[in-house]
């Protein structure tokens, strides 16, 4: 199963470039035809991940590629969205990512009876715990004014 994160990893591996344009379209350079097709097929998910990335970096990196593009407006994200983004960006091996997600989902299933919101909260925590254990880095969220919403994430070295 291909995900938007897998496609973005392929973009990086191929030495291609991708960015968000002001109009919400994806700009790209040096992409193979099959990669361009995947970019089109998964555009909404890729746009969401690129926005998360831009917010997390706190830069207007997308505007350096296209004079007509502007920085993405700050947006808030759920804990699960940011945990999935951290998983995609910090764990390069697709098999390891799948294993981490499967383990996190299996552990979170027992919390479904408390509702979707609780399940997603537990799932996000499980994903973050697994990523932190695999990378040795602590994942921290940037706060937002909204409850249970965040502006982005960053990592810190774990100090004993």
N, C-alpha and C positions, 0 to 999 in steps of 0.2 A: 504494500500500500504506500503510495507516494503522498507525502505531505508537503505543505508549503515550505516548511523548514528544510526538508530534503532538497527541494528545488533550489533554495537559496544557497545551500551548501554546494550543490553542483555548479552554480554560477561562480562561486568563489574558486572552486577547484579548476574550472575551465579558464580562469583568468578573465572572465567576462565582468561587465559592470551592470548594475541595476540601480535605479533611483526612482523616487516619486516625483511626478510632475505636479504643477499647481492644480491642474484640472482633475487630479486623481488617477490619471493614467500612469502606467509604468514605462519608464524610459530604460532602454538597454543598449548595450554595445558589445560586440564580439561574442554573441551567443550563437550556438549551433541551431539549426532549424528545429530539431526536436525539442531543444530547451525553450525556444521561443513559443512553440506550441504548448508546452507545459506552463509557461508563464501566462499565456492567455487563458488556459483552462482553470488555473488556480488563482486567478487575479485577485479576487476579494480577500482570500487568505493571505496572499503575499503582500498585498497593500497593508493589511492589518499588522503583519509582522514588521514590515518596513517602518510603519508609524511607531510601533513599540520601540524598535531599534533607535529611531530618531529621537524619541522622547527619552530613552534611557541614556543615550550618549549626550543629550543636552546640546546638540549641535545642529546646524543646518547643513549637514553633509550632503544632502540631496541637492542643494542649490548650487553646488560647485560644478555640477554636470550640465545643468540646463539653465540658461539665463532667464527663462520664463517661469522657472519654478520658485516657490517660496518655502520657507520652513513650515513643517507641519505644525498645526496648532496643537498646543498641549491637550492631551486627552487623558482620561483616567481609565484604569484597567482593573479587572478583578484579580484576585490573588492567583487564581488558576491560570488566567491568560499569561501572567508574568512568570509563573512557574514553568509553563510550557515553553515560553520564549527562552528562559534560562537553560532549560534542558536542551533545546535546539542549538543554542549558541555555545554552551560550555562543554557539551558532550559530542564530539565530532563523529563518533562511530555510530552508524544507524542501528546496528544490531544491539548495541548497549543501550541506546535510547529506547528502543522497543522493549527491551527487557525491563528497564527502569519503569516505563509507563505501565507495562503489564503487572509488575509487582505492586506498584502504587494503586492501580485500579482494583486488583484482587483484595488488597488490604482495606480499601475504602468501601468496598461493596457492603460490608456489614453495617455501615452507617447510613445506608439508603433509607431506612425506615424513618429517619429524622427529617427527610426532605432533601430536595435538590441542593439547596444552598449549603446545608451542612455537609452533604456528600462532596460537593465541589471544594469546600474549605478543607476537608480532611484529605482529599485527593491532592490538592495543591501542596499541603504540608508534607505528604508522603513523597511527592516528586522532589520537592526542595530538599528533604532529608537525604534522599538517594543521591541527588546531584552534589550536595555538600560533601557527602561521604566519598564520592568518586573523585571530586576535584580538590578536596581539602580546603575549600574556600567557603566562607559564610555568605549566604545570599541575603541582602538587605533590601527592603522596599523603601522607595521615596513616598512620603505621605501625600495625601490630598485632603481637601476640605470635606469631601464626601466620606461617609462611613463605609468601611470595607472596600474602598477604592484606592488606587495608588497611581502615582505619576510615572513610576518606572522602578527599575531595580539596579543594583550594583553589587559587587563582591568585595569582601574584605578577607585578608589573610587571617586564619585562625591562629591565635596566639595562646600558648599553654599558660 
